[in-house]
Amino acid sequence: MSTLYENIRFYCDKAGISGAKLCADSGISKSTLTSLKNGRTKKISTDNLYKMANRLGVSVDDLLGSETKEKSPTPEGVELLDEPNKKALIEYVLKKNFTDGQAKAVLSFIKQYEEGGD
Protein backbone atom coordinates (compact mmCIF):
# COMPACT_ATOMS: atom_id res chain seq x y z
CA MET A 1 0.00 0.00 0.00
CA SER A 2 1.44 3.36 -0.95
CA THR A 3 1.93 6.25 1.42
CA LEU A 4 -0.21 8.35 -0.91
CA TYR A 5 -3.05 5.86 -0.60
CA GLU A 6 -2.64 5.74 3.18
CA ASN A 7 -2.87 9.53 3.33
CA ILE A 8 -5.97 9.56 1.13
CA ARG A 9 -7.53 6.85 3.29
CA PHE A 10 -6.68 8.83 6.45
CA TYR A 11 -8.41 11.96 5.17
CA CYS A 12 -11.40 9.94 3.92
CA ASP A 13 -11.78 8.45 7.38
CA LYS A 14 -11.42 11.88 8.93
CA ALA A 15 -14.12 13.24 6.59
CA GLY A 16 -16.32 10.20 7.24
CA ILE A 17 -16.53 9.10 3.61
CA SER A 18 -15.54 5.95 1.77
CA GLY A 19 -13.00 5.79 -1.02
CA ALA A 20 -15.85 5.00 -3.43
CA LYS A 21 -17.70 8.15 -2.32
CA LEU A 22 -14.53 10.22 -2.72
CA CYS A 23 -14.13 8.92 -6.27
CA ALA A 24 -17.79 9.50 -7.14
CA ASP A 25 -17.78 13.03 -5.71
CA SER A 26 -14.47 13.87 -7.39
CA GLY A 27 -15.26 12.34 -10.77
CA ILE A 28 -12.35 9.92 -10.49
CA SER A 29 -12.58 6.25 -11.44
CA LYS A 30 -12.53 3.78 -8.57
CA SER A 31 -9.80 1.89 -10.37
CA THR A 32 -7.46 4.85 -9.85
CA LEU A 33 -7.76 4.54 -6.09
CA THR A 34 -7.75 0.74 -6.21
CA SER A 35 -4.51 0.78 -8.24
CA LEU A 36 -2.90 2.98 -5.59
CA LYS A 37 -4.17 0.73 -2.81
CA ASN A 38 -2.91 -2.46 -4.44
CA GLY A 39 0.42 -0.95 -5.44
CA ARG A 40 -0.15 -1.31 -9.20
CA THR A 41 0.66 2.39 -9.41
CA LYS A 42 2.33 4.78 -7.05
CA LYS A 43 1.51 7.93 -8.98
CA ILE A 44 -1.66 9.83 -9.71
CA SER A 45 -2.34 12.75 -12.01
CA THR A 46 -2.08 16.23 -10.58
CA ASP A 47 -5.63 16.90 -11.69
CA ASN A 48 -6.92 13.92 -9.71
CA LEU A 49 -4.87 14.93 -6.67
CA TYR A 50 -6.48 18.37 -6.70
CA LYS A 51 -9.96 16.92 -7.15
CA MET A 52 -9.49 14.64 -4.16
CA ALA A 53 -7.88 17.33 -2.01
CA ASN A 54 -10.72 19.73 -2.79
CA ARG A 55 -13.37 17.13 -1.95
CA LEU A 56 -11.61 16.25 1.30
CA GLY A 57 -11.00 19.89 2.23
CA VAL A 58 -7.25 19.43 2.54
CA SER A 59 -4.23 20.56 0.57
CA VAL A 60 -2.39 18.46 -1.98
CA ASP A 61 0.58 18.79 0.39
CA ASP A 62 -1.49 16.97 3.00
CA LEU A 63 -2.32 14.15 0.57
CA LEU A 64 1.29 13.86 -0.53
CA GLY A 65 2.44 13.86 3.08
CA SER A 66 4.79 16.77 2.50
CA GLU A 67 6.57 17.54 5.71
CA THR A 68 8.20 20.79 4.70
CA LYS A 69 5.88 23.64 3.95
CA GLU A 70 7.41 26.58 2.15
CA LYS A 71 5.60 29.79 1.36
CA SER A 72 6.45 29.70 -2.32
CA PRO A 73 8.08 27.37 -4.81
CA THR A 74 11.80 27.71 -5.05
CA PRO A 75 13.29 28.87 -8.34
CA GLU A 76 15.55 25.81 -8.25
CA GLY A 77 12.44 23.61 -8.52
CA VAL A 78 11.41 25.25 -11.76
CA GLU A 79 14.87 24.67 -13.22
CA LEU A 80 14.06 20.97 -13.49
CA LEU A 81 11.94 21.74 -16.54
CA ASP A 82 13.03 22.66 -20.02
CA GLU A 83 12.11 26.18 -21.14
CA PRO A 84 8.84 25.45 -23.02
CA ASN A 85 7.51 23.28 -20.19
CA LYS A 86 8.64 25.79 -17.58
CA LYS A 87 6.65 28.52 -19.33
CA ALA A 88 3.63 26.26 -19.71
CA LEU A 89 3.70 25.32 -16.03
CA ILE A 90 4.05 28.93 -14.90
CA GLU A 91 1.19 30.04 -17.15
CA TYR A 92 -0.99 27.20 -15.90
CA VAL A 93 -0.28 27.95 -12.23
CA LEU A 94 -0.91 31.67 -12.73
CA LYS A 95 -4.09 31.02 -14.72
CA LYS A 96 -5.45 28.76 -12.00
CA ASN A 97 -4.48 31.22 -9.23
CA PHE A 98 -2.80 28.48 -7.24
CA THR A 99 -1.90 29.22 -3.67
CA ASP A 100 1.75 29.00 -2.74
CA GLY A 101 1.07 25.60 -1.18
CA GLN A 102 -0.60 24.30 -4.33
CA ALA A 103 2.24 25.58 -6.53
CA LYS A 104 4.75 23.90 -4.23
CA ALA A 105 2.80 20.65 -4.43
CA VAL A 106 2.90 20.75 -8.23
CA LEU A 107 6.67 21.26 -8.12
CA SER A 108 7.05 18.44 -5.59
CA PHE A 109 5.06 16.16 -7.86
CA ILE A 110 7.22 17.10 -10.85
CA LYS A 111 10.44 16.53 -8.89
CA GLN A 112 9.18 13.16 -7.70
CA TYR A 113 8.14 12.18 -11.24
CA GLU A 114 11.45 13.24 -12.80
CA GLU A 115 13.42 11.37 -10.16
CA GLY A 116 11.34 8.26 -10.87
CA GLY A 117 10.16 8.24 -7.26
CA ASP A 118 7.04 6.76 -5.80
Secondary structure, 3 states (H helix, E strand, C coil): CCHHHHHHHHHHHHHCCCHHHHHHHHCCCHHHHHHHHHCCCCCCCHHHHHHHHHHHCCCHHHHHCCCCCCCCCCHHHHCCCCHHHHHHHHHHHHHHCCCHHHHHHHHHHHHHHHCCCC
